[in-house]
């Protein structure tokens, strides 16, 4: 029928257009390194899931990077949770394990393997975020050792109640 011919012509044109678009996008995808980055991220995520007894570091700011250097010098496996895309890219370039996301969200702690981790360092800039991370981590892993950064004296008791084992006040 005429309707069937028009439908077939339309289908052929759309299929050809989709194929041409995919074919033209493939070299760009490979040349820009997008494929390589996705593949590296996939491999890293699968390695993170196999880790046991590692340290989860929440926040790769000034204090977090200082802690990271000490942990790496001790030969410790570390998974960093960082929500700044630029810092996450730098971590990937250094070949470090990282999760790009907000450490206050449970899903990112789970992705970092919090259930099998031996320790957590909460080095986020806000005390409220650190309290929330400590509370969530303690809920997910009762035996984990937790070290938290604190900037205000009034937050110290809240961090202890939330479950932090050690509280560090770097400004003091």
C-alpha positions in Angstrom: 0.0 0.0 0.0 1.0 3.6 -0.4 1.0 4.1 3.4 3.3 1.1 3.8 5.8 2.5 1.2 5.8 6.0 2.9 6.4 4.3 6.3 9.2 2.2 4.8 10.9 5.2 3.2 10.6 7.1 6.5 12.0 4.2 8.4 15.0 3.9 6.0 15.8 7.6 6.2 15.6 7.7 10.0 17.7 4.5 10.3 20.3 5.9 7.9 20.4 9.2 9.7 20.9 7.5 13.1 23.6 5.3 11.7 25.4 8.3 10.1 25.2 10.2 13.4 26.6 7.3 15.4 29.3 6.7 12.8 30.4 10.4 12.9 30.3 10.6 16.7 32.4 7.5 17.3 35.8 9.1 16.2 35.1 12.1 18.3 34.3 9.9 21.3 37.5 8.0 20.9 39.8 11.0 20.0 38.7 13.2 22.9 39.4 10.4 25.4 35.9 10.2 26.7 35.8 6.5 26.1 39.1 6.0 27.9 37.9 8.0 30.9 34.7 6.0 31.2 36.7 2.8 30.9 39.2 3.9 33.6 36.3 4.9 35.9 34.6 1.5 35.3 37.8 -0.4 36.2 38.4 1.8 39.3 34.8 1.3 40.5 35.1 -2.5 40.2 38.4 -2.4 42.1 36.9 -0.2 44.9 34.1 -2.8 45.4 36.8 -5.5 46.0 38.7 -3.5 48.7 38.6 -4.5 52.3 40.2 -2.8 55.3 40.7 0.5 53.4 40.2 4.1 54.5 37.4 6.2 53.2 38.4 9.9 53.0 35.5 12.4 52.7 36.7 15.7 51.3 40.0 16.3 49.4 40.5 19.9 50.5 43.6 21.2 52.3 43.1 19.0 55.4 41.9 16.0 53.4 45.0 16.1 51.1 47.3 16.3 54.1 45.6 13.2 55.6 45.8 11.5 52.2 49.5 12.0 51.9 50.1 10.5 55.3 47.9 7.5 54.5 49.6 6.9 51.2 53.1 7.1 52.9 51.9 4.4 55.3 50.8 2.2 52.3 47.2 2.4 53.2 44.5 1.9 50.5 42.3 5.0 50.4 39.0 5.8 48.6 38.3 9.5 48.4 34.8 11.0 48.1 34.9 14.4 46.6 32.1 16.5 45.0 34.4 19.0 43.2 34.7 17.9 39.6 38.1 19.6 39.1 39.6 17.9 42.2 38.1 14.6 41.1 39.8 14.9 37.7 43.1 15.6 39.5 42.6 12.5 41.7 42.0 10.4 38.6 45.1 11.7 36.9 47.1 10.7 40.0 45.7 7.2 39.7 43.9 7.4 43.1 40.6 5.7 44.0 37.8 8.3 44.2 34.1 8.6 44.1 32.7 11.8 42.6 29.8 12.8 44.8 28.5 14.2 48.0 29.8 12.3 51.1 26.7 13.3 53.1 24.6 11.0 50.8 24.5 7.3 51.9 24.8 6.0 48.3 28.3 7.5 47.9 29.5 6.1 51.2 28.2 2.7 50.0 30.0 3.1 46.7 33.2 3.7 48.6 32.8 0.4 50.4 32.0 1.8 53.8 30.7 -1.6 55.0 34.2 -3.2 54.5 36.3 -0.1 55.4 38.5 -0.1 58.5 38.4 3.7 59.0 36.7 6.9 57.8 38.1 10.4 57.8 35.5 13.2 57.6 37.4 16.2 56.4 34.6 18.3 55.0 34.7 22.1 55.5 31.3 22.3 57.4 30.9 20.7 60.8 27.2 19.9 60.1 28.3 17.9 57.1 30.9 16.1 59.1 28.4 15.2 61.8 26.0 13.8 59.2 28.8 11.8 57.6 29.9 10.4 60.9 26.3 9.5 61.9 25.7 7.7 58.6 29.0 5.9 58.6 28.5 4.7 62.2 25.0 3.4 61.1 26.5 1.5 58.1 29.5 0.1 59.9 29.4 -0.3 63.7 33.1 -1.3 64.0 34.7 1.4 61.8 37.2 3.9 63.3 36.1 7.4 62.6 38.3 10.5 62.6 36.5 13.9 62.0 37.6 17.4 61.4 35.9 20.1 63.6 36.1 23.8 63.4 33.9 25.0 66.3 34.1 24.0 69.9 30.3 23.5 70.1 30.4 20.8 67.4 32.9 18.6 69.2 30.3 17.1 71.5 27.9 16.5 68.7 30.6 14.6 66.7 31.3 12.4 69.7 27.6 11.7 70.1 27.3 10.9 66.4 30.1 8.3 66.8 33.5 9.9 66.0 36.4 8.2 67.8 38.8 11.0 67.2 38.1 14.7 66.6 40.8 17.0 65.2 40.5 20.7 65.3 43.2 21.8 62.7 42.7 25.5 63.4 43.7 25.0 67.0 
